[in-house]
Amino acid sequence: MTVRAGRPRLSGEPNANLSFKCPESAAQMIERAARVSGVKKSEFMREAAVEKAARVLAAAG
């Protein structure tokens, strides 16, 4: 049995890195919302982006 060090995978598929810029006020709002939700910013943004993408694609048919 091989033990792998490091973080657990987010999913069963390879990860892609995404990066974006936003106004400082938006970044602060995202940070506060993530903290209130009890998750890290990356998890908060990942969930928010996937939820928005699903809504857009569902509306597009």
MOPAC internal coordinates of N, CA, C and O (Angstrom, degrees):
PM7 1SCF
backbone

  N    0.0000 0     0.00 0     0.00 0    0    0    0
  C    1.4396 1     0.00 0     0.00 0    1    0    0
  C    1.5259 1   108.77 1     0.00 0    2    1    0
  O    1.2310 1   120.44 1   -49.82 1    3    2    1
  N    1.3294 1   116.77 1   130.18 1    3    2    1
  C    1.4521 1   121.96 1   179.36 1    5    3    2
  C    1.5253 1   109.56 1   -99.98 1    6    5    3
  O    1.2310 1   120.77 1   -50.50 1    7    6    5
  N    1.3107 1   116.13 1   129.50 1    7    6    5
  C    1.4589 1   121.38 1   177.24 1    9    7    6
  C    1.5175 1   107.71 1  -101.58 1   10    9    7
  O    1.2310 1   120.93 1   -54.56 1   11   10    9
  N    1.3338 1   115.82 1   125.44 1   11   10    9
  C    1.4572 1   120.17 1  -179.56 1   13   11   10
  C    1.5198 1   109.68 1  -103.46 1   14   13   11
  O    1.2310 1   120.90 1   -49.59 1   15   14   13
  N    1.3097 1   115.88 1   130.41 1   15   14   13
  C    1.4599 1   120.89 1   177.32 1   17   15   14
  C    1.5217 1   109.40 1   -83.92 1   18   17   15
  O    1.2310 1   120.99 1   -21.48 1   19   18   17
  N    1.2986 1   115.71 1   158.52 1   19   18   17
  C    1.4585 1   120.21 1   175.90 1   21   19   18
  C    1.5099 1   112.35 1   114.04 1   22   21   19
  O    1.2310 1   121.77 1     7.31 1   23   22   21
  N    1.3112 1   114.22 1  -172.69 1   23   22   21
  C    1.4576 1   121.04 1  -177.94 1   25   23   22
  C    1.5187 1   110.91 1   -75.29 1   26   25   23
  O    1.2310 1   120.78 1   -30.86 1   27   26   25
  N    1.3200 1   116.12 1   149.14 1   27   26   25
  C    1.4658 1   118.22 1   174.83 1   29   27   26
  C    1.5265 1   110.24 1   -70.78 1   30   29   27
  O    1.2310 1   121.02 1   -25.17 1   31   30   29
  N    1.3138 1   115.65 1   154.83 1   31   30   29
  C    1.4607 1   120.56 1   179.37 1   33   31   30
  C    1.5193 1   110.56 1   -66.51 1   34   33   31
  O    1.2310 1   120.84 1   -31.75 1   35   34   33
  N    1.3387 1   116.00 1   148.25 1   35   34   33
  C    1.4560 1   121.20 1   175.94 1   37   35   34
  C    1.5162 1   110.88 1   -75.91 1   38   37   35
  O    1.2310 1   121.04 1   149.05 1   39   38   37
  N    1.3285 1   115.63 1   -30.95 1   39   38   37
  C    1.4586 1   120.58 1   179.80 1   41   39   38
  C    1.5180 1   108.32 1  -156.05 1   42   41   39
  O    1.2310 1   120.92 1     0.49 1   43   42   41
  N    1.3161 1   115.84 1  -179.51 1   43   42   41
  C    1.4497 1   120.49 1  -179.44 1   45   43   42
  C    1.5148 1   113.67 1   -82.69 1   46   45   43
  O    1.2310 1   120.01 1  -178.70 1   47   46   45
  N    1.3266 1   117.58 1     1.30 1   47   46   45
  C    1.4607 1   120.96 1  -179.02 1   49   47   46
  C    1.5257 1   110.28 1  -117.19 1   50   49   47
  O    1.2310 1   120.00 1   -14.82 1   51   50   49
  N    1.3281 1   117.60 1   165.18 1   51   50   49
  C    1.4637 1   119.86 1   179.71 1   53   51   50
  C    1.5323 1   111.04 1   -61.61 1   54   53   51
  O    1.2310 1   120.79 1   -29.12 1   55   54   53
  N    1.3194 1   116.10 1   150.88 1   55   54   53
  C    1.4611 1   121.45 1   178.90 1   57   55   54
  C    1.5165 1   110.83 1   -93.74 1   58   57   55
  O    1.2310 1   120.79 1   -30.33 1   59   58   57
  N    1.3283 1   116.09 1   149.67 1   59   58   57
  C    1.4584 1   123.00 1   172.67 1   61   59   58
  C    1.5220 1   107.54 1  -113.99 1   62   61   59
  O    1.2310 1   120.37 1   -36.18 1   63   62   61
  N    1.3147 1   116.90 1   143.82 1   63   62   61
  C    1.4611 1   121.04 1   176.52 1   65   63   62
  C    1.5166 1   109.02 1   -94.68 1   66   65   63
  O    1.2310 1   120.66 1   -50.15 1   67   66   65
  N    1.3268 1   116.35 1   129.85 1   67   66   65
  C    1.4554 1   122.34 1   175.83 1   69   67   66
  C    1.5196 1   108.02 1  -121.17 1   70   69   67
  O    1.2310 1   120.73 1   -34.67 1   71   70   69
  N    1.3191 1   116.22 1   145.33 1   71   70   69
  C    1.4531 1   120.80 1   179.87 1   73   71   70
  C    1.5183 1   108.32 1  -142.36 1   74   73   71
  O    1.2310 1   120.16 1   -34.40 1   75   74   73
  N    1.3304 1   117.31 1   145.60 1   75   74   73
  C    1.4556 1   120.34 1   178.11 1   77   75   74
  C    1.5168 1   109.59 1  -152.38 1   78   77   75
  O    1.2310 1   121.42 1   -17.93 1   79   78   77
  N    1.3202 1   114.88 1   162.07 1   79   78   77
  C    1.4558 1   120.92 1   176.18 1   81   79   78
  C    1.5159 1   108.11 1  -110.73 1   82   81   79
  O    1.2310 1   121.06 1   -31.71 1   83   82   81
  N    1.3205 1   115.57 1   148.29 1   83   82   81
  C    1.4588 1   120.80 1   177.00 1   85   83   82
  C    1.5207 1   108.21 1  -149.86 1   86   85   83
  O    1.2310 1   120.51 1   -16.26 1   87   86   85
  N    1.3276 1   116.62 1   163.74 1   87   86   85
  C    1.4650 1   118.84 1   177.10 1   89   87   86
  C    1.5283 1   110.83 1   -60.33 1   90   89   87
  O    1.2310 1   120.82 1   -30.40 1   91   90   89
  N    1.3260 1   116.05 1   149.60 1   91   90   89
  C    1.4619 1   121.35 1  -179.89 1   93   91   90
  C    1.5230 1   111.33 1   -55.38 1   94   93   91
  O    1.2310 1   120.35 1   142.18 1   95   94   93
  N    1.3323 1   116.94 1   -37.82 1   95   94   93
  C    1.4684 1   119.69 1  -179.37 1   97   95   94
  C    1.5271 1   111.03 1   -63.62 1   98   97   95
  O    1.2310 1   120.35 1   142.17 1   99   98   97
  N    1.3254 1   116.94 1   -37.83 1   99   98   97
  C    1.4668 1   120.52 1   177.71 1  101   99   98
  C    1.5260 1   110.32 1   -68.38 1  102  101   99
  O    1.2310 1   120.35 1   139.93 1  103  102  101
  N    1.3216 1   116.94 1   -40.07 1  103  102  101
  C    1.4691 1   120.74 1   178.88 1  105  103  102
  C    1.5241 1   110.46 1   -62.59 1  106  105  103
  O    1.2310 1   120.38 1   139.70 1  107  106  105
  N    1.3262 1   116.88 1   -40.30 1  107  106  105
  C    1.4630 1   120.29 1   178.53 1  109  107  106
  C    1.5266 1   111.03 1   -66.46 1  110  109  107
  O    1.2310 1   120.64 1   140.41 1  111  110  109
  N    1.3304 1   116.39 1   -39.59 1  111  110  109
  C    1.4580 1   120.20 1   178.81 1  113  111  110
  C    1.5271 1   110.35 1   -64.36 1  114  113  111
  O    1.2310 1   120.21 1   137.66 1  115  114  113
  N    1.3264 1   117.21 1   -42.34 1  115  114  113
  C    1.4665 1   121.87 1   178.30 1  117  115  114
  C    1.5257 1   109.94 1   -62.70 1  118  117  115
  O    1.2310 1   120.49 1   136.02 1  119  118  117
  N    1.3195 1   116.67 1   -43.98 1  119  118  117
  C    1.4627 1   120.23 1   179.80 1  121  119  118
  C    1.5300 1   110.96 1   -61.55 1  122  121  119
  O    1.2310 1   120.38 1   136.27 1  123  122  121
  N    1.3316 1   116.89 1   -43.73 1  123  122  121
  C    1.4729 1   120.15 1   178.98 1  125  123  122
  C    1.5174 1   110.96 1   -64.52 1  126  125  123
  O    1.2310 1   120.31 1   136.17 1  127  126  125
  N    1.3290 1   117.02 1   -43.83 1  127  126  125
  C    1.4655 1   120.72 1  -179.15 1  129  127  126
  C    1.5269 1   110.99 1   -63.40 1  130  129  127
  O    1.2310 1   120.23 1   139.85 1  131  130  129
  N    1.3158 1   117.16 1   -40.15 1  131  130  129
  C    1.4671 1   120.51 1   178.02 1  133  131  130
  C    1.5221 1   110.19 1   -63.70 1  134  133  131
  O    1.2310 1   120.65 1   136.14 1  135  134  133
  N    1.3246 1   116.36 1   -43.86 1  135  134  133
  C    1.4607 1   120.38 1  -179.90 1  137  135  134
  C    1.5266 1   110.68 1   -62.55 1  138  137  135
  O    1.2310 1   120.03 1   135.50 1  139  138  137
  N    1.3482 1   117.54 1   -44.50 1  139  138  137
  C    1.4674 1   121.72 1   178.66 1  141  139  138
  C    1.5224 1   110.40 1   -62.42 1  142  141  139
  O    1.2310 1   120.45 1   144.57 1  143  142  141
  N    1.3424 1   116.74 1   -35.43 1  143  142  141
  C    1.4647 1   121.89 1   179.71 1  145  143  142
  C    1.5238 1   112.45 1   -77.58 1  146  145  143
  O    1.2310 1   120.32 1   167.05 1  147  146  145
  N    1.3246 1   116.99 1   -12.95 1  147  146  145
  C    1.4593 1   120.89 1   179.29 1  149  147  146
  C    1.5131 1   114.10 1    77.51 1  150  149  147
  O    1.2310 1   120.50 1  -153.97 1  151  150  149
  N    1.3467 1   116.65 1    26.03 1  151  150  149
  C    1.4639 1   120.68 1   179.53 1  153  151  150
  C    1.5222 1   109.14 1  -128.83 1  154  153  151
  O    1.2310 1   120.95 1   -14.80 1  155  154  153
  N    1.3227 1   115.79 1   165.20 1  155  154  153
  C    1.4591 1   120.80 1   175.60 1  157  155  154
  C    1.5232 1   109.28 1   -74.12 1  158  157  155
  O    1.2310 1   120.98 1   -21.65 1  159  158  157
  N    1.3439 1   115.72 1   158.35 1  159  158  157
  C    1.4691 1   120.01 1  -179.64 1  161  159  158
  C    1.5191 1   111.67 1   -57.30 1  162  161  159
  O    1.2310 1   120.32 1   138.75 1  163  162  161
  N    1.3256 1   117.00 1   -41.25 1  163  162  161
  C    1.4665 1   119.43 1  -177.77 1  165  163  162
  C    1.5216 1   110.99 1   -62.85 1  166  165  163
  O    1.2310 1   120.27 1   138.50 1  167  166  165
  N    1.3308 1   117.10 1   -41.50 1  167  166  165
  C    1.4635 1   119.90 1   178.44 1  169  167  166
  C    1.5227 1   110.30 1   -66.75 1  170  169  167
  O    1.2310 1   120.51 1   138.08 1  171  170  169
  N    1.3302 1   116.62 1   -41.92 1  171  170  169
  C    1.4631 1   120.69 1   178.94 1  173  171  170
  C    1.5266 1   110.37 1   -59.54 1  174  173  171
  O    1.2310 1   120.49 1   132.04 1  175  174  173
  N    1.3395 1   116.68 1   -47.96 1  175  174  173
  C    1.4663 1   121.05 1  -178.62 1  177  175  174
  C    1.5228 1   111.69 1   -67.12 1  178  177  175
  O    1.2310 1   120.22 1   141.03 1  179  178  177
  N    1.3314 1   117.19 1   -38.97 1  179  178  177
  C    1.4637 1   120.80 1   179.09 1  181  179  178
  C    1.5218 1   109.94 1   -60.84 1  182  181  179
  O    1.2310 1   120.47 1   131.44 1  183  182  181
  N    1.3382 1   116.70 1   -48.56 1  183  182  181
  C    1.4620 1   120.60 1  -179.43 1  185  183  182
  C    1.5247 1   111.30 1   -64.78 1  186  185  183
  O    1.2310 1   120.23 1   137.58 1  187  186  185
  N    1.3342 1   117.16 1   -42.42 1  187  186  185
  C    1.4630 1   120.79 1  -179.33 1  189  187  186
  C    1.5285 1   111.08 1   -63.74 1  190  189  187
  O    1.2310 1   120.44 1   136.74 1  191  190  189
  N    1.3197 1   116.76 1   -43.26 1  191  190  189
  C    1.4615 1   120.52 1  -178.90 1  193  191  190
  C    1.5228 1   111.64 1   -66.36 1  194  193  191
  O    1.2310 1   120.18 1   137.80 1  195  194  193
  N    1.3240 1   117.26 1   -42.20 1  195  194  193
  C    1.4679 1   120.72 1  -179.80 1  197  195  194
  C    1.5283 1   110.37 1   -66.90 1  198  197  195
  O    1.2310 1   120.26 1   138.61 1  199  198  197
  N    1.3431 1   117.11 1   -41.39 1  199  198  197
  C    1.4704 1   120.18 1   177.70 1  201  199  198
  C    1.5210 1   110.91 1   -61.57 1  202  201  199
  O    1.2310 1   119.90 1   134.77 1  203  202  201
  N    1.3300 1   117.79 1   -45.23 1  203  202  201
  C    1.4677 1   121.91 1   179.30 1  205  203  202
  C    1.5238 1   110.72 1   -63.76 1  206  205  203
  O    1.2310 1   119.89 1   135.56 1  207  206  205
  N    1.3161 1   117.81 1   -44.44 1  207  206  205
  C    1.4626 1   121.35 1   179.55 1  209  207  206
  C    1.5228 1   110.79 1   -61.15 1  210  209  207
  O    1.2310 1   120.10 1   138.46 1  211  210  209
  N    1.3240 1   117.42 1   -41.54 1  211  210  209
  C    1.4666 1   121.01 1   179.13 1  213  211  210
  C    1.5223 1   110.62 1   -63.43 1  214  213  211
  O    1.2310 1   119.89 1   138.61 1  215  214  213
  N    1.3521 1   117.81 1   -41.39 1  215  214  213
  C    1.4704 1   120.70 1   178.74 1  217  215  214
  C    1.5222 1   111.38 1   -64.54 1  218  217  215
  O    1.2310 1   120.42 1   136.13 1  219  218  217
  N    1.3238 1   116.80 1   -43.87 1  219  218  217
  C    1.4656 1   121.05 1  -179.93 1  221  219  218
  C    1.5197 1   110.40 1   -62.36 1  222  221  219
  O    1.2310 1   120.23 1   133.54 1  223  222  221
  N    1.3239 1   117.17 1   -46.46 1  223  222  221
  C    1.4641 1   120.65 1  -178.62 1  225  223  222
  C    1.5200 1   111.55 1   -67.55 1  226  225  223
  O    1.2310 1   119.73 1   143.74 1  227  226  225
  N    1.3315 1   118.12 1   -36.26 1  227  226  225
  C    1.4639 1   121.00 1   177.77 1  229  227  226
  C    1.5243 1   110.17 1   -65.87 1  230  229  227
  O    1.2310 1   120.14 1   139.96 1  231  230  229
  N    1.3294 1   117.34 1   -40.04 1  231  230  229
  C    1.4636 1   121.21 1   179.73 1  233  231  230
  C    1.5229 1   111.43 1   -69.63 1  234  233  231
  O    1.2310 1   120.56 1   150.15 1  235  234  233
  N    1.3297 1   116.53 1   -29.85 1  235  234  233
  C    1.4629 1   121.02 1  -179.41 1  237  235  234
  C    1.5204 1   111.81 1   -76.48 1  238  237  235
  O    1.2310 1   120.79 1   164.65 1  239  238  237
  N    1.3225 1   116.10 1   -15.35 1  239  238  237
  C    1.4623 1   120.17 1   178.51 1  241  239  238
  C    1.4528 1   111.10 1    85.99 1  242  241  239
  O    1.2310 1   120.10 1   180.00 1  243  242  241

